[in-house]
Amino acid sequence: RMKIAIKAIFFILLYAFSILSYAQDDALIEVMKAGNARDIENEYIILSLASDDVELVNKTLDVVGNIGGSIASGFIKEKLSDKRAEVRYHAAFAASIVGDATLFDVLKAAVAQEKIPRVAARMYHSMGYITPDTQQIYFGLELLGHRNPIIQRGILDGYMQAIVYAKVKASDFLYTNFNDILDIATGAGDEAAAAAYFLGRVGELETAINASSVVKAINNTKSRAARVQLVRVLGHLGGDNSNLILPYLQDASGAVRLEATRGMGKARKPEQIVYLHSVGLSEFAVLRKAAIDVFATSDDPAFILEGKSLIDNGLNDPSIWVQGAALRGLNKLSKDAAYKVAKTWFDVSGTYRKGFAIELLAEAEAYKQEIAVMAEDSYNPHLQSKARAALGLPELDYNSPAQPVPSYEEAVLASLSRLKFETTKGSIIVQLSTQTPFTAHNFVKLAREGVFNDMLFHRVIGNFVAQAGERITPLQEDWGPIRSEWTEMGHEIGTVGLATNGKDTGTRQFFFNTGNNRHLVGRYTVFGKVVEGLKVMMNLEEGDRIITATVE
């Protein structure tokens, strides 16, 4: 009888647990639906925030942050003092995306009481998104008082987010010891990468640290990500540091070589120019283009002339991306010669090179009228956009209605899919993320409707992104926006982000992260990751195309 009673109790508990699990799953489904509808007062959000289930509370906080507004801020403020560390952590993340600067002081008070480094780091990080201009001094002071690497990483990420779009100079910072931050960058952990990334966003850094110290840090750091960023820092320092950069032009890391090449803009000595020309012969188009760009973007006519052979060769390069850079360089050397090339490209080239030609021919009488017609004709929206930019006309606002919202169940099912992009460089397979089901569903729908077919990679920046989704046919033009689904997923190499022009404006444009882009975290939805074809992704160039996209 005792055994029967025990078994009965066991099955009753199991049944009760199952009912509770189903109830929690149902609650989460309703919370996700409310999030996509931006319904902050939904009863399921309120009930879920009061739940004893930490995972449910955490996911609800993520949704609340995405919804935004004063009511959302109130929910977040309450949870920042929750007794459960994971809840405080997620409340801090939600504070970073809710967009309410009044939470800065709330976070400041919360982090002063926080005992768990991981949670404190998240609080510092989140404060950077909502920092008033008068409070940037706070991060420098806090960094002076902490030696825990986890907390240092959080402070540095917050500091970086606070200044990343502000174009600040080193002299603008008070109570910030840049040499201490450089020392942190020599470590092995994520705090080293955060320190180097922060330094790379500070202008006129030569007033605070010297080039030889940066070289020492490059050679001593144990972090590959930090090393790339520190070479970038070296290239951005004022003065001619070309001789110090030279060794990194032959580095084993392609990312380091690229940053070193970009840093050679002040090279004037013959041996330095020889090195630049050797980069221009690289097997990698991104390096050949970077070498041409060093000359083509200069305002020194004599220096540009030193790159003439590179520019001339670039016009016949196998890569139309490199050809475009060379045409801009040729325009600096001889406008007449550039005009002749541009005319040929305009008359007989495909979409990408024709776009370059439009830049140069917009003021030419023979082409002005035809380009003006292009600016109003949406037959090829990519060229229409180029024509409008060349003529100084505003971008067109298509005001497409928002995409119909699928059911949550349908969206989750889509997020289990993989997308296979057949590109002109090869195949890339992306595993979509269940953390961003509505964005995943949008891209599954785009692929199934053939919208990606023959689509350009119109924006490629080495060590940053390869972006596609710009319209080249009317079919690709009319695609309404979807909701942003900001999460803590990092914009690391191989992840896929939704390109937007502000919250809830994403449509069909997306980008592959070809660098570790810390400043994009919490600002752009990450909805997938490359699981096959990473090398293909890294070799994408402007002018490459998506031939087809299919759902697996």
N, C-alpha and C positions, 0 to 999 in steps of 0.2 A: 504493500500500500504506500509506503514511504517513497519507493522508486517511482510509482505511478504519479504520486503527488508532485515529486520533483520534476518529472517529465512534463506534467501539465503546466507547472509554473514556468518552465523553460519555454514551452511553445507559446504561452500567453505573452511572455516578455518579448519573444522573437516577433510575434504578430504585432505587438505594440510598437516595437522598433521599426518594423516595416511600414506601419501606418504613419509613424512620425517622419520617416525618410521620404515617403511619398508626399506628405504634407509640405516638407521643406523643399522638395523638388518643385512642387506646384507653386510654392511661394516665390522661389527664385525665377521661375518662368514668368510669373506675373510682374515681378520686379523688373526683369529685363524688358518686358513689353512696355511697362511704365517709363522706363529709361528712354526707350526709342521714341515714345510719345512725348517726352519731356514733361511728364506729369508728376511733379514733385510731391503733390498732396495725395497721391494714390495710397489707399489703405494698406496695400501690401508692403510698400516702402516703410511706412510708419511701424507696422507690426514686425517686419523683418529686422529693423534697427533695434527693436526691443527684445529680439530673440536671444536665447542662451547658446544658440549655434554660432560659434565664432566665424566659421566659413561663410554662412549666410549673411551675417552682419558685415563682414569684410567686402563681399561682392556687392552688397547693397550700397555700401559707402562709395565704392568705385562708380556705381551708377549715379549716385547722388552728386558726386563731383562733376560728372559729365553733364548732368542736367543744369547745374549752376543756379545762381540767384540767391537772394537773401534767406529764403527758407532753407535751402540746401546748406548755406553757411551756418545756420543755427544748428542743424543736425550735426555737422562736422565739429563745430565748437564743443558740443556736449561730449562727443566721443573722443576728443583729444585728452580727456581726463578719465577715460574708462579704465577699470582695474586690469583689463586684459591687454597685454603688451601688443599682440597682433592687431587688436582693434585700434589701439592708438596709432600703430604704424599705418594702417590703411586710412585712418582719419587724416593723418598727415599727408598721405599721397593725395587724397581727395581735395585737401586744401590747396594743393599745387595746381589743380586743374579747374577749380570752381571759379577763379577769377575775382576774388574778393580781397582787396588790399587790407581790409580791417582785420583779417585773420593773421596778419603779420605779428601784431602785438600778442595775440592769443598764442601763437606758436612760440613766440619768444619767451612767454611765461611758462609754457608747457615744457620746453626744452631745458629750462633752468632746473626743473624738478625731475627730469627723466634720468633713470638710472641704467637703462639698457642701451648700450652704444648703438646697436642697429636702429633702434627706434629714434634715438637722438639724431643720428645721421640723416634719417629720412626727414625729420622735422627741419633740420638746417637746409637740406636740399630743397624742400618745398618752399621755404621762406624766400628763396631766390626768385621764384616766379612772381611774387607779389610784393617785392621790396620797394618801399618808397625811396625816391632819390636821396632823401636826407638820411637814410638808414644804411647805405652801403658800407659805411665805416664799421658797422656792427660785425661784419664777417671777418674783417682784418683783426679786430680785437679778440674775437672768439678763437680765431686760429692761433693767436699767440698763447692762449691758455690751455690748449689741448695737445697731447702727444699720442693719444689713441689713434691708430691709423684708420679705423673705421669712421670715427668722428671727423678726422681730418678730411677724409674723402667726402663726407656729407657736406661739410662747410665749404670745401672747394667747389663742389658741384653747385651748391647754392650760390656762391659768389659768382661763378661763371654765368649761371642763368640770370643773375641780377644785372650783368654788364654786357651780355653777349650781343645785344643789338644797340648798345648805347655809344659805341665808338669812343670809349674812354682812354685816356692816356695815363701812363704810370704816375705822372705828377698829380693826377686827380685823386689818387688813393692816399688816405691817411692811415697810419698805424698798420701798414701792410709791409711785411719784410719779404721782398721778392727773392732774396737769396735763400731764405728759409724754405720758401715754396720750391725753389730750384732743388734744394737738398731733398725734399719730399719726393720730387720727380725721379730721383735716382733709385728709389725702392723697387720692389718686385710686385707689389700688390696693386689693387685698383686705385689706391690713393695716389700712386705714382702717375698713372694715366690721367687722373683728375687734375693733378697739379700741372702737368705739362699742357693739358688742354686749356686750362685756365690761363696760363702764361701766353698761349698762342692767341688769346683774344684781347690782350692788352696792347695798346698802341704806345709808341715811343719808349719801349722797354729798355732801350740802351741808356736811358737816364737813371736806371735803377740797378741794372746788372751788366756785366761786361761779357763780350763775346767769348773770351777764353773760359769763363766759368760755364757758359752754355756748352762749349765743346767738351769740357770735362764731364759735365752731366750726361751728355750724349754717350760718351764712351763708358760711363760707369753705371748707367741705369740698367736695371734687370728686367724692365718692362718693355716689350716690343712696341706696344701702343704708345708709350711715353717717348720712346726713341724717335718715332716718326714725327710726333708733335714738336719735339725739341729741335729737330732739324728745321722744321717750319719756323720756329722761334728764331733760330740763328739767321735764317734768310730774311726775316722781317726786321732785324736790328738795323738801326741807322749806321751809316758809314759803309765802307767797302770791306766786307768780310769774305770776299770771293775765295781767297786762298785757304781760309778755314773751311769753306764749304766743299772745295774741290775733292777731297778724299771720298766724300759721300756720293759723288756722281758715279762712283764705281762700286757702291755698296751692294751686298748680296740681296738686300730687300728692294724690290721695285718701288714700294711706297716711299722709302727713304730717298731713292734716286730721283723720284718725281719731285719731292719737296726740295731737294738740293738743287735741281735744275731751275725750279721756280725762283730760288733765292739768288740766282746768278745775274740779276738785272744790273748790278753795278760793275760787272766784270769788264775790264778794259785792256788788261795785259794780254799780249799775244798767246801765251801758254794757256791762259784762262779761256780765251775764245776757241782755241784748238779743242779743249775739253768739251765745250758746248757743241762744237761741230761733230764731235764723236758721238754725243748723245743724239744728235739729229740723224745718225745712221742706225739707231737702235732698231731691233726687230719689233718693238712695241710702239704702236701708233701714238699712244698717250704720251710717251717720252719724246717722240719726234715732234709732235705738236707743241709740247712744252718748250722744246729748244727753239722752235720758230717763234713762239709767243714772247720769249725773252727779248728777241730783237724787234718783233712787230709791235710790241706795246711800249717801246722806248720812245722818248721824245728827243733823243740825241741822234741827229741825222748820220753822223760819222759812225756811231755804233750800229745803227740799222744797216748801214752799208757793209759792215763786217759780216752781217748775216745774209748777204745777197745770194750766195751760192746755196745756202740752206733754203731760202725762200724760193729760188728758181727751181730747185729740185722738188720742193714741196708741191709746186703746181702740178707736177706729174706723179705725185705719190699715189700708191695703190689705194690709200684711204682718202675718201672725199672729205672727211673731217680735217685731215692734215692739209688738204688742198684749200679748204676754206680759210684756215689760219694763214696759209701762204698768200692767199689773195689779199687779205688785210695787210700783210707785210708789204706786198708789192705796191699797194695803194700808198704806203708811206714813202716808198722809193720813187715811184713814178705813177702819177694819177692817169696819164695817158695809156701806159702799158696795162694798168689794172682795168681801165675802161674797156680795152680791147678784149681782155679775157672775160670780163663780166658780160659783155655783149654775146660772146659765144655761149657762155653758160645760160644766159637768159633765153636764147633762141633754141637751144637744142638739149639742154640738160634736164635731169629729173628734178623732182620737187626740192630736194635738199640744196643742191648747188644753185638752183634758180633763186632760192631764198637769199643766198649770199649775194647774188648778182643784183637783186632788187635793192639791197642796202646801198650799192654804189651808183645805180642808174636812176634813182628816183628823181634826181634833179636834171637829168639829161633830157633835152627837148624831144629827142627821138623816142624816148620811152616813157616820158612823164604821163602822157594820156593813157597808155596801156596799163601802167601801174595804178593810176587813179581808178580805172575800171576794176582792176583786181581788188582794190580796197573796198569796193562795194559788192563784189560778186563772191558768193559763198560756195562756188563750185569746188574750189580747193581752199578750205578754211585756213590751212597752214600758210599758204601764200597770201591769202587775204590779210592775215595777221601781220605778216612781214611787210606787206605793202602799206598797211595803216601805220605801222611803226615808222617806216622810212619817210612817210609823208607827214609825220607828226600828228596823226589823227588818233582820237581816243580808242581804246579797245572796245569792241562790241559787247554788250551785255545781253545774252540770249534769254535770260529770265525763264529758263526751262522749269516746269513744275517739278516738285520733289518726286523722287522715285516712289512708286507704290510700296508700302511696307509689307513684307511677307510675314507669315506667322513665325513665332519664335521657333517652333519645331522645325519648320522649313529652313529657317536660317541656320540652325544648329546642324542640320543634315548637310547643308551646303558647306559648312565650315570643316567638315570631315574630308572634303574633297582635295584633290591636288590639281593644279593647273599646269599644263604643259605648253610652254611657249616655244614654238619653232621660229628661230630668228635667223637672220642672214649670217650669224656667227655660229649657230648650232642650237642644241636643245637646252632649255632650262626648265626644271620642274620645281614648282613651289608647293609646299604643304601649307594649306590655309590654317588659320588659328581659330580654335574654338572659343578663345577669349574675345574675339571680335566677330561674332556670327553674322551680324547684319552687313558689315563691310565684306565679309567673305561671300555672302549671298549675292551682293551687288556684282562682284567680279566673276562669279560663276555665271551669272546672267549675261554679263557683257561678253564672256567667252562663247557661250552658247548661241548668242545672237550674232556672232561674227563681227562685233564692233572692233576687236583688236586686229583683225586681218589687214595686213599691209600698213600697219600703224608705225610711224617713225619713233625712233629714240631721238627726240629733238633737243635734249639737254643732257650732256654728259660732262661731268667734271671729275677728273681723276682724284682718287682718295676722298671722294664725297658721294656722288650719286650718278646713276644712269636712269634718266627719266623718260617715260613714254606716256602716250595718251593724248598728245596734241592732235587736233582734228586735221585730217587731210581729205575727208569726204563728208558730204552732208549727213550721211548716216551716223557718223561719229559726233556730229555737232549737237544733236538734240538729246541730251542725257541729263536728267535732273539730278540735284544733289541728294546726298544721304547724310545721316547723322554721323558725327565724329564718335569714335569709341576709343578714347584715350585710356591707355593702361600703362603699367610699369615696364612693359616689354621694351628692351633697349633697342636703339637703332644701331645694331652691330653689323659688321660685314656679313652680307648674305640675307639680311632681313629685308622685308618688302613693306614700304610705307605708302600711305594714301596722300597724294599731293593735294593741298588745299590752299585757299586764300582766306583763311579764317575758319572759325568753328562752324561745323555743319555745312561746309561748302564743297566737300569732295564729290567728284563725279566719276570720271573714268581715268584720270591721270594718276599714275603711280610711279614709284621709284625703287630701284634696287640700291641698297646702301653698299657702296664700295669702300667706305671708310667707317671707322667707329665714330658715329656722330652724336656725341653726348648732348649737344645743345638741342637736338630734335626730340628728345625723350619728353613725353607729356605734352608735346605740341602737335604731333602728327601721329595718326593711327598706324600702328604696326599690325598688319593682318596676315602675315605669312613669312615663311623662311625657305630659302633655296635648299633643297635636299639633293638635287642632282644638277650638274652643269655649272658649278661655282666658277670654274675657270672660264667658261664661256661668258658668264655674267661679268667677270672682271675685265674681259677683253672687249666689251661692248664699246662702240664709238658712236658719236653723233652721225646721223645718216643711216645707221643700221635700222632694220625694220623687223617687226614681228610679222612673219609670214602667215602663221595661223596660231590660234590659241584654243586648246581643247581641255575638257574636263575629264579627269580620271577618277 
